């Protein structure tokens, strides 16, 4: 039988808290999977992507931070021949072959009326919704939605890589045609698309240069 001693657990020291957080850092194999060895896929192997992986990647992406937990990202996973044909009709010629070979293509869009969900997603401050309501605030709401949905799309890319998928994000499409084909009511706005699957490494381009830290960052 356990006895409640009434003792309050000791508060961790600063050093203990930092050590705990430091121990959570990913090892080199995980960092290689997500960053240093991951590449933008330019072609895909003829193997389907389990729907469970798409759901898991999106679940993980939703855990990343967005302003006031607004979660404005909306995704259409294009998989069927009929849907793929609609998508390909909006693409520039250079993106057709790789998209045809991809088992799934994700359309990342922003919900411009995301604020309707604020009472549910940010219950501690439901009045936040009023900041975006009304025609006079539509441009601000759209900008806000695209910024936060873009972050979520980036989270999804990293989550998909972490789950063993290859990702090929791209522009190179007629936005008006794509929105008309998949989001005709105008509420959702396409940001970019990404091919998903198991990449054909023989189709990869050489990795292009990156900036050095000192070229793009300053510590003040």
N, C-alpha and C positions, 0 to 999 in steps of 0.2 A: 504494500500500500504506500502510495506516495504521499508525502506531507508537504504542504505549502509552507515554506519557511517565511514567506513574506519579504524575502530579500530581493532588492532590485538589482538586475544584472548590471555589472559595471559598464560604464560608457567606454567604447573603444578609444584608445588614444589616437592622436592624429597620425602617428606612424603606423599604427595598426590599420586604420582606415585606408591610408595610401597603399600599404602593402597588399591589402585585400583587392583593391581596384587594379593595382599593377599586375597581380596574379591572373587577372582575367584577360590580359592581352593575348591576342592570337599569335600562334607560332608561325614560323616561316612557311610551312606547307599550306596553311590556310591563306596567308597573304599572297602566295604564288597563285593559288586558285582564283582569288578575287581580283588581284591587281597585276603583279609583275609578269605572270605567264599567260594571263587571260588576253584574248585578242578579239577584235571586232570581226565577227564571222562574215565571210564573203561568199559562202556556199555551204551546203548542208548535206549530210548523209541521209539516205532514204530510210529514216527510222522515226516513228511517231513520238511525240512528247506526251507522256501520261498527263491526263487532266489533273491528277493529284499534285503534280509538280507545279503546274500553273497556279493552282489554288494556294499551295504552300508558299510559293514565292510572293504572291500578292498579300497573303496574311502577314508575312515578314515585313514587306514594304509598308504596310499600314502601321507598323510599330515605330517607324521613323517619325521624327518630329515634324509637325506642321503648325503654323500659327493658329493658336487657340484650338488645336485639334480639329481643324475644319475638314481635312481629308477630301479635297476636291477632285482627286484623280478618278477618272472613269476609264475602263479598259474594255475594248472589244477584241477578243481572241479570234482571229480569222483562220479557219481551218477547213471548212467544207469547200469543195470545188466551186460551188455557186458564189459563195462569199469571196473566195480568192479571186474569181474572175471580176467581180465588182471592184475589188481593190486594185488589181493589176491595171484596170482601165484608167486609173488615176495616176499611175506612176510614170516618171520619166524613163526613157528606154534603158538607161544604164542600170536601173534597179529591178528590171523585170525578171531577168534570169535568176538572180539570187533569191528573189521573193518567191518565184515559182518553185524553187528547190526546197524552200523552208517548209517544214511541216506545219508551223504555226507562225502567224504574224500578228503582233499586238499593235493595236491602235491606241495610243495614249491621248486622252482628251481631258479637258478641264470642264467641270460643271460650273457654269457661270452663275447658277443659283444655289450654290453650295450652302449659303447662309440659311436656307430653309431647314437644314439639319442641325443648326447650332444648338437649339434647346436640348437635343438628344446627345450630341457629341461634346458639348461644353456646358454641362448643366450647372456648373458653379457660377456662370455668368451668361444666362440666356439672353440678356439685353444686348449682348454683342451683335446679335442678329440685325439690330436696327442700323448699325453702321453701314450696311450694304443694301438695304431695301430702298426701292424707289428708282425711277428712271434717271434721276439726277445723279445717282451713285453707280449706275450700271458700268461705266468705264472703269471706275475704281474696283468694283467687284470682279470684273473680268481680269484685270491686271493681277489682283490678289489671287484669284483662282489659278491662273496660269503659273504664277511664281511658285505657289505651294504644290500644285500638281506636278510641276517639273521636278521638284525635289523628290516627290514620291516615285516618279518614273525612274529617277536615278537610283533610288533605293531598290526598286524592283530589279534593275539591271544587276546590281551587286548581289541581291538575293538569288536571282536565277543562276549567276555564276557560282555562288556558294553551293547550290544544289546540283551542280554538274552540267548545267546547260551552257551553250554558247549563245551569244546575243549579237545581233547586228543592227544597232540603232541607225536610223537614217532619216533625212528629209527627202528631197527629190520626188515630190508628188504635187499634184494640183490640189491645194487645200480646199478650194471652193467645191471642186468635184467630189472630193473625198467626204467632206462634211455633208454634202447633199445626198451622197450614197448611203452614209451610215448614221448621220445625225440630222435628218431633214428638219426637225422642229427648231433648230438653232440654239438649243440650250447648251449642248456640249460643243466644245471647240477643239478640233484636233491640234495637237502640239507636234508630235512626231510619231513615227512608226518604228517597230523593231522586229526583225526576224528572229525566231527562236528555234532551237533544236540542238542537234549534235553536229558541230561544224566539220566541214571537210577541210582539213588543214592544208591540203594541196592547193587550195584556192586563196590562201592567205597572202596578203601583200607584206613586204618587209616592214618592220615597225619603224614609224617615222620618228624624227627627233622630238625631244621634250625640253622644256626650259629647265635650267638649273634654279635652285631655290633663290639664289641672290638676284636672279633676273626678274623675278615676279613678286618677291615678298620682302617686307621690311619689318624688323622687330624694333619697336620704339620704346 
